[in-house]
Amino acid sequence: MSAAVAIVDRDEAAARSTAQLVEEGGARALAIRADVSRAQDTIAFVEATEARLGPIGIFANNAGIEGVVAPLHEYPDETFDRLLQVNVRGVFLGLKHVIARMMQRGTGAIINTASTSAIRGRAGLAGYVASKHAVLGLTRTAALDVAGTRIRVNAVLPGPVESRMIRELEGQAHDSAIALRRNVATAHGRPQDVANVVAFLASDEAAHVNGAAWVVDGGMTLA
Ligand SMILES: NC(=O)c1ccc[n+]([C@@H]2O[C@H](COP(=O)([O-])OP(=O)(O)OC[C@H]3O[C@@H](n4cnc5c(N)ncnc54)[C@H](O)[C@@H]3O)[C@@H](O)[C@H]2O)c1
């Protein structure tokens, strides 16, 4: 049986083009526009997914923003607030409304995208680092809240991965003379490197993995 995948993004064109890639890979796909920081959008995407594709068995809670690079004493309040709205409240709302559905069936796998910024400080990234520490805390708490069911909640913690986000952060770090590079000394990962771990955590092979923080960084955080 092939998967049916709902792609949720604030950017509808991005959701559509990802859905097209999924369909080219042979699976059913549905693109949904939603701002994950808004409760009504989250409720709507959960309802639309279940109505169109059936019960949600796997939830990759992945949307996130990076904010700006600035030393903490100059970090803009509004950027900090927006990071908490999207990266923390967004992850919380997704967990809340998807777990409520999974509880009705007693089974499911959720993978939150945190970051190695969940377990390390990063110069110039106060809002991002605070938000990703919070994602790990939410993961561990949700895992305990579903204990005793066959629902599992884990986090993946990527190091730098080749994407729009890392190019933006490194560009800003360069402009503001904050040495983000010293945080990213190893080669960047590929999106597929993270996806492979997410696929494992979603699978029955990970049946005994719950509340875990899976670092995917080629060993960067060991140094
Ligand atoms: N790229 C990296 O180096 C890296 C490293 C560690 C963790 N991460 C995390 O991986 C996740 C994906 O990041 P990416 O690298 O693919 O970045 P990206 O900017 O390429 O993709 C993020 C996606 O999230 C969407 N999004 C942003 N705010 C949203 C909102 N409020 N509602 C719905 N969708 C929203 C964007 O439209 C975009 O499509 C993020 O949580 C990020 O923090 C990335």
Ligand as a Chemical Component Dictionary entry (heavy atoms), coordinates in Angstrom:
data_LIG
# 
_chem_comp.id                   LIG 
_chem_comp.type                 NON-POLYMER 
_chem_comp.pdbx_formal_charge   0 
_chem_comp.three_letter_code    LIG 
# 
loop_
_chem_comp_atom.comp_id 
_chem_comp_atom.atom_id 
_chem_comp_atom.alt_atom_id 
_chem_comp_atom.type_symbol 
_chem_comp_atom.charge 
_chem_comp_atom.model_Cartn_x 
_chem_comp_atom.model_Cartn_y 
_chem_comp_atom.model_Cartn_z 
_chem_comp_atom.pdbx_ordinal 
LIG N1  N1  N 0  18.265 23.912 6.944  1  
LIG C1  C1  C 0  18.915 23.620 8.051  2  
LIG O1  O1  O 0  20.141 23.716 8.119  3  
LIG C2  C2  C 0  18.144 23.157 9.268  4  
LIG C3  C3  C 0  18.869 22.623 10.348 5  
LIG C4  C4  C 0  18.183 22.190 11.467 6  
LIG C5  C5  C 0  16.806 22.266 11.513 7  
LIG N2  N2  N 1  16.120 22.788 10.451 8  
LIG C6  C6  C 0  14.663 22.853 10.562 9  
LIG O2  O2  O 0  14.100 22.112 9.498  10 
LIG C7  C7  C 0  12.784 22.598 9.231  11 
LIG C8  C8  C 0  12.661 22.854 7.741  12 
LIG O3  O3  O 0  13.595 23.883 7.405  13 
LIG P1  P1  P 0  14.207 24.071 5.930  14 
LIG O4  O4  O 0  15.663 24.046 6.065  15 
LIG O5  O5  O -1 13.543 23.139 4.978  16 
LIG O6  O6  O 0  13.789 25.590 5.690  17 
LIG P2  P2  P 0  12.958 26.258 4.519  18 
LIG O7  O7  O 0  12.862 27.702 4.862  19 
LIG O8  O8  O 0  13.529 25.838 3.221  20 
LIG O9  O9  O 0  11.526 25.564 4.665  21 
LIG C9  C9  C 0  10.642 25.893 5.717  22 
LIG C10 C10 C 0  9.235  25.764 5.204  23 
LIG O10 O10 O 0  8.343  26.093 6.286  24 
LIG C11 C11 C 0  7.312  26.923 5.762  25 
LIG N3  N3  N 0  6.761  27.769 6.825  26 
LIG C12 C12 C 0  7.376  28.769 7.489  27 
LIG N4  N4  N 0  6.539  29.334 8.377  28 
LIG C13 C13 C 0  5.358  28.672 8.261  29 
LIG C14 C14 C 0  4.093  28.798 8.904  30 
LIG N5  N5  N 0  3.873  29.727 9.851  31 
LIG N6  N6  N 0  3.094  27.943 8.553  32 
LIG C15 C15 C 0  3.299  27.009 7.579  33 
LIG N7  N7  N 0  4.464  26.860 6.933  34 
LIG C16 C16 C 0  5.495  27.680 7.275  35 
LIG C17 C17 C 0  8.000  27.756 4.697  36 
LIG O11 O11 O 0  7.053  28.308 3.771  37 
LIG C18 C18 C 0  8.936  26.742 4.064  38 
LIG O12 O12 O 0  8.329  26.036 2.985  39 
LIG C19 C19 C 0  12.617 23.860 10.094 40 
LIG O13 O13 O 0  11.891 23.524 11.274 41 
LIG C20 C20 C 0  14.054 24.226 10.442 42 
LIG O14 O14 O 0  14.154 24.989 11.621 43 
LIG C21 C21 C 0  16.756 23.223 9.328  44 
# 
loop_
_chem_comp_bond.comp_id 
_chem_comp_bond.atom_id_1 
_chem_comp_bond.atom_id_2 
_chem_comp_bond.value_order 
_chem_comp_bond.pdbx_ordinal 
LIG N1  C1  SING 1  
LIG C1  O1  DOUB 2  
LIG C1  C2  SING 3  
LIG C2  C3  SING 4  
LIG C2  C21 DOUB 5  
LIG C3  C4  DOUB 6  
LIG C4  C5  SING 7  
LIG C5  N2  DOUB 8  
LIG N2  C6  SING 9  
LIG N2  C21 SING 10 
LIG C6  O2  SING 11 
LIG C6  C20 SING 12 
LIG O2  C7  SING 13 
LIG C7  C8  SING 14 
LIG C7  C19 SING 15 
LIG C8  O3  SING 16 
LIG O3  P1  SING 17 
LIG P1  O4  DOUB 18 
LIG P1  O5  SING 19 
LIG P1  O6  SING 20 
LIG O6  P2  SING 21 
LIG P2  O7  DOUB 22 
LIG P2  O8  SING 23 
LIG P2  O9  SING 24 
LIG O9  C9  SING 25 
LIG C9  C10 SING 26 
LIG C10 O10 SING 27 
LIG C10 C18 SING 28 
LIG O10 C11 SING 29 
LIG C11 N3  SING 30 
LIG C11 C17 SING 31 
LIG N3  C12 SING 32 
LIG N3  C16 SING 33 
LIG C12 N4  DOUB 34 
LIG N4  C13 SING 35 
LIG C13 C14 SING 36 
LIG C13 C16 DOUB 37 
LIG C14 N5  SING 38 
LIG C14 N6  DOUB 39 
LIG N6  C15 SING 40 
LIG C15 N7  DOUB 41 
LIG N7  C16 SING 42 
LIG C17 O11 SING 43 
LIG C17 C18 SING 44 
LIG C18 O12 SING 45 
LIG C19 O13 SING 46 
LIG C19 C20 SING 47 
LIG C20 O14 SING 48 
# 
